Structure formats: structure tokens, C-alpha cells
Amino acid sequence: MPSSTKVAPRLRKAPSTQMLIAAAVTEGVAVLSLVLAFTVNVGSPSTVLATFLGFMIVSVLAATLAFTLALTGLIRYSRYSSWFLAVLVVSLLANPVLWFFLIGTFF
């Protein structure tokens, strides 16, 4: 049966746009999981510790991936260099490994 509705062709985005979207989404996941790690504390102490560590691991992995994508996009594409730089700075500041390193070193 032929369909009377026509499907519009999907427009493919430029690789720089795709990389920027991927970096921004992974950085959003990193920040969200970092916030959830400190706010979700319901249950027994072992449950709280497990959720804290789980969210921290997700945050570290997502921030590392966002940093890698932003650095690659900054080097490879000049179209969104300011946006890639912004994602790069946020991924550095929102990475829990950096903060644990600074706390362990200076305090």
C-alpha cells in the first residue's frame, strides 16, 4: 500500500556540529551526575556510598570524554572554536578527579 504522507529527507549536520553536540551532551551528563552524587543520599550508608561512587565514576568518565571531544574539536575544526573552548574549560572545572587532586595536594 502506498503511503500518502511524504517523509522529508533527514539533513545531515556538519562533523563539527556533531562533535560539538556530542561534547555538550556528555558534559551535561558529567555535571548532572556530579550534582546527583552529592544530592542523592537516601537509604543505608552502604547504599549512599554506592550511589555516590557510581555517580562519581559516571561523572569522571563523561567529563573525560567531553574533554577529549572538545580538545579534538578545538584542534580539528575552527568553526566553533569558542564553543569548544567553553566546553573544554567546563569539563576541566567539573571533573571530580581534578578537585580530589587539588584537595589532596594542598589540604
Steps between C-alpha positions, in 0.01 A plus 500: 500500500647832404506759770369846429725667754843597383795477730740790480862399447708529810762769469843395614681741727860603447761292690597802710138547606465131582815508712388814683161346577665179624743694719226720645271204574776300669597803704139542602497137613821560695366804682163337568659186645734713711205688645310176556800346676477762774121535519374140485562369848202285591525158656751312704863617517610231256231607252601863532865408444417282200289768333762766576780293349286397204409859415861609549626232260243603239596864551872432457447293187261751344723798583801320353308419182373858475854632548631269226222597259542872573878486459470308175238743373711797604802366311319366196217746436519878516128557444396474866832564670355724773230242581753217508718709729204563732422127518869430561516742794176372652616140463819584687320685777227236539737203511504348850849357448642851475328609822607189693856555377498865608348417839753222555791715396430827681298401806 
